[in-house]
Amino acid sequence: MALYNQHLIKTDPENTYPNRIRRALRLWWNPAGTELEKHLIGKGIRCQDPDLLYQKVAGATVVIQTHGGMGSGVFIGPRLIVTADHVVDGKNLTILLPQLENDALAKPGRRMGVGSVSRVKGLDLAFVTTRHAHPSWLNLEGDLQSVSDMMIVGHPKGKYYSLQKARIKKKELMSVSEYVIFKDNEIFFGNSGGAMVNCNGNLVGVVSMMTDFQNSRLKEGVGINANTIQKYAPNSKWR
């Protein structure tokens, strides 16, 4: 995992030449008036209200830092965060809350005190409780078979919140397995544990890993789906 993250830092796949060209063309056809509009248009987010979707999802997403590592997590209740297990694999866990601005990209902000960490045996899934309540969280998507368009939130190098589209593969597997498989997502260091949402802002899953990341044709993303999160989530007192 450490070598994998180092690779992502060096390559910065958000800024590859083809991706820069695609973003430039989108913005040429649809000029942006604000920093947030530039990001959403450049990424090709086609939901009805992409700016509201960004604010909703970014408002529930946190940066998780450990000694030598960084990832994401998402609130699914006032004091309950879901993330990937490998993101919290370390000591000195630090949670950074989102700092939202109206027309700009959200950035990591102030710290939130950590209560406890619980891991799901055999899955790359973990839950973190916080000492204080957070006002924004996402509902779990209850009908995974209806999901078509999907977006993923992460933190390129921990600098800002990025919303990116993805395409679900093998949708039928979500009803019989713990996972969701996706394609066409730009990957970067800090994406693990990030929210995978539909256009309604409901949580479809959290990012776990990317397979064959050096091969653009074969690479696939793997996430833990919402049904699995619901199954293993701690009791309602945290929610």
N, C-alpha and C positions, 0 to 999 in steps of 0.2 A: 504493500500500500504506500509506503514512504517513497519508493522509487517511482511508482505510478504518479503520485502527486508532484514529484520533482519534474517528471516529464511534462505534465500539464502546465507547470509554471513556465518552463522554457519555451514550449510551443505556443501557448496562449491562443488556442483554436478559435476564439472569437475574432481574432484579427488576421486570419489567413486571407490570402489574396481573393479567392472566390467569394468568401463571405463579405469582404469589403465591397466588392463589385456589386453584389446583390443588394446590399444595404444602400449603396449610392444610387442605384437605379430606382429603388422604391421611393427614396426621398426626392429624386428628380421628378417623379410623377406626382408625388404628394408632399409638397414642401411642408416642413414642420415649423411651428411657431415657438415651441418651448423645448427644453431639454428632454422632458418626459415624452412629448410627442415624437421627437426625433428618435428616441430609443424604440418606442412601440411601432412606429411606421417602419423603421429600419429592420426590425425583427419580423415584420410581416404578421403581427398579431391581428386577427380578423374578428375578434369577438365584438358584440354590439357596443359595449362601452369599455374599451380596453384600458382607458385611464382609471376608471373606477375599479376595474378588476385588479389592476396593478396596486392601487392604494389598499384594497382589501387584503390581498395576499401578502404584500410586503409588510403590512401592518401586523400580521400574525406570524411572520417569519423572523427567526433569530439567527445570529452567528454564534457558533459554538467553538470555543478555542480550548485546546488542551496543550500540554507541553509538547511543542514541535508539530502540532497539527491544527487543522481548521476544517469546519464543515458547517452544515445548516441544521435547523430544526424548525418545527412549526407547532404553534399552540393549537390544541384541539379542545381546550377548556381553559378557564381563567388561570389555572395553576398547573396545567399539564402540557408538556411538550413531547411530541413524537419525533424520533430521528433514527438514523442508522446506527447500529451497535458499534461499528468501527469508528464512528465519529467521536464517541465518548470513551474510547479505549485509551485511557490515560488518567493521570492525576491532575489536580489543580484545574478543574473544569470551570470555564468562564462563559457566561451567557451575556451576549450583547443584544440589547433591544433595538428595534428599528427606529431610525430618526427620519420621519416623513416630512416632505416639503411639497407644497401644492403642485408646482410645475417642474420640479426637479426630481432626479432619481433619489430614492431612499438610500441612506447610508447607515452603517452600524453606529449605534449611539451608546447610551449609558448601560452600566452593568445591572444585571438582575441576580439576586441571591439564589443559589441552588439549594433545594431541599434534599432530594434523594434521586438516585439513578437505579432503574430496574431494567434488566436485560431479558430478552426472550431466548431461551436455549434453542440452539439449532437454526436461528434466523438472524439476519443482520438487522435487528429491530430492537430499539430501546426506548424507554420512557423516562423523562426527567420531570420531577416536580419542582416548583419554584416556591420561594418563601412568601412571595406576595402575588396578588392577582394581577393579570394583564387584561386590559379592556377588549382586546381583539383576538379572535380565534376563528378557525374554520370548521365548518360542519363536514362530516364524512359523507361521501357520495354513496347513496344506498342502492343505486341501479347502475352498476358498472357496465352492463351491456349496452346502455344507451349513450355512453361516452364516445364521441368521435374526435373532436378537436381537443387537444390537451396542451397545457402550458407548464413550464417548470421554472421555479425560482431558485436562484443561487447567487453566489457572491464571487465574481471574478477577482481573485487575489485579495478578497476582503475589502474592496474599495467601495462598491456600491451594489445595489440589488438589481439583478438582471432578470427580465421575464422573457422566456424563449419558448417557441412552439415545438411540439414533438408529435409524432404519429404513432398510435398504438398498433402493435402487431399481435397477432394470435389472440384476439380479444376473447375468444371462447375459453382460453386457459384461465382467465381471471376467476371464473366461477368454480374451478376445480383445483386451483393451486393458490399459493400464498403470494404470487408474483404478478407484476404487470411488465410486459416487454414493450420497449418503444424504440423508434428510429428517428433520424433527422434532427437530433438535438445537438447543439454545440456544447461540448463538454469542457469543463475547466475546474481547476483546483477550488474547492469550497462548495461544490455542487452537492456532494453527498449529504443525505438527510434532508435535502430541499423538498419543498412542496410540489406535488404534481396535481394540477387542478384542471377542471373544465371551465367553460366560459361563464358558468354561474358562480365560480369561486369555491365550489365544493372540492374537498380533498379526495383525489383519486388514489393517491399513494405517496410514498416518499422514496427518493432516489437511493439506491443501494450501490450499484456499480456499473461499469461499462466494460463489455467484453470486446476483444479484438480492436482496441481503440486506435491502433496504428494502421488499420485497414478500413478505409472509408466505406467500402462496399459491404464488408462483413460486420462492422461494429454494431452492437445493439446495447441499449440501456436496459437495466434491470431495476425494478422498484418493488417495494413491498406494498401490496394493494390495500385499499380501504377496508375490505372485508376482514383481512388479517389484522389490521390495526384495531378494528372494533372488537375482534375476538380476544385480543390480549391486553387491551387497555385496562389500566387499574380502575378500581371502583369509582363510583360517581362523586365521591366527596372532593376529588380534585377537579371536577368538571362542573 
